[in-house]
Amino acid sequence: MSETIQDGKFVELTYQVIDKKSEHVLTRVEFPLGYVHGHNEILAPSVHKELEGKSAGDVIEVPIDGNQIFGPRDESLVFTERTVSVPEAYRQIGTSILMEGEKGQTRSFIVTRMDDQTLTIDGNNPLCGREVVFKLEILTVREANDEETRAGGAIIAGANIDPSLMRPV
């Protein structure tokens, strides 16, 4: 009998995020992503809930409403600048730029458009306003060892990562 996903189990999976309307793959994680279920929630809570009880080899699809998780799009977080006033290191679509607001809060912006004259950056989460489907393939389900439980996920040989720095995505 194969093991099923529940709290304390080490899980490895891959996933795709698919736009429900266009059916385009927005992002894909093809390398195994390992975590300890119930100790390090690395995906949306609704995805973790749907994973419970599943086994290695299962493929599941979980619909997600980006508005519920990230809120509606806020057009005041979209800026267009003249390309010449933006440092060259940021002049590529998909580049992430960490910016600080007036009160010291930080937000990640992504370069979403660029032409010869202008560059557009967007501070909205890319899933805002979208309905998507998380398609997950479960590769491994087993009892987590003590080290994995303390770290909340896979232990990489030679890596020295402080588990308190790990945050849900």
C-alpha positions, -999 to +999 in steps of 0.1 A: +000+000+000+014+034-009+016+062+016-008+091+014-001+128+020-009+139+055+008+160+082+044+150+088+049+133+054+077+144+031+063+152-003+080+159-037+060+172-066+061+192-098+034+216-109+022+239-136+000+270-133-024+272-162-045+303-171-081+289-171-093+313-198-064+310-223-052+276-213-016+289-215+010+276-190+020+307-169+047+290-149+060+255-145+082+238-118+097+207-134+124+200-108+110+182-077+098+206-051+101+189-016+084+199+016+070+184+048+032+185+047+018+205+076+051+220+085+060+242+055+030+253+035+048+263+003+017+266-019-018+282-014-037+266+015-064+253-009-038+235-029-024+219+003-059+208+013-065+191-020-031+173-018-041+155+015-049+118+010-032+117-024-003+093-033+028+092-054+018+090-091-014+110-086-020+141-108-045+166-095-059+199-108-069+226-083-087+257-095-076+289-079-092+324-081-063+349-080-087+376-067-094+356-035-057+350-028-041+382-040-070+406-043-082+424-074-057+441-098-047+476-086-038+497-117-021+523-094+007+497-091+015+499-128+041+524-139+055+534-173+089+551-174+111+563-202+136+535-209+166+558-207+157+566-170+157+530-160+191+513-151+201+489-178+201+459-155+163+463-153+156+466-190+144+430-196+108+417-196+103+394-165+130+412-144+119+416-108+126+449-091+122+453-053+110+489-045+105+507-012+074+528-005+072+561+014+066+542+047+095+518+042+074+489+030+088+469+001+070+454-029+082+434-058+075+448-093+080+430-125+089+445-159+060+435-181+064+456-213+092+473-231+096+491-264+122+515-278+109+544-257+092+531-225+093+503-199+063+492-178+066+477-144+037+461-125+035+457-087+004+433-089+009+397-083+009+380-118-021+359-107-043+389-097-075+390-116-069+356-131-085+322-126-059+296-128-055+258-124-026+243-104-018+210-121+003+190-097+021+157-102+030+139-069+063+122-072+071+110-037+053+105-004+071+091+026+077+096+063+098+128+068+130+123+088+138+145+118+161+168+098+135+174+071+109+181+097+131+207+114+139+223+081+103+220+067+115+204+035+142+187+015+178+189+028+203+198+002+238+185+009+262+214+016+234+240+019+232+260+051+197+275+050+180+289+082+145+274+082+131+306+098+139+324+066+116+301+045+083+317+037+051+306+018+050+316-018 
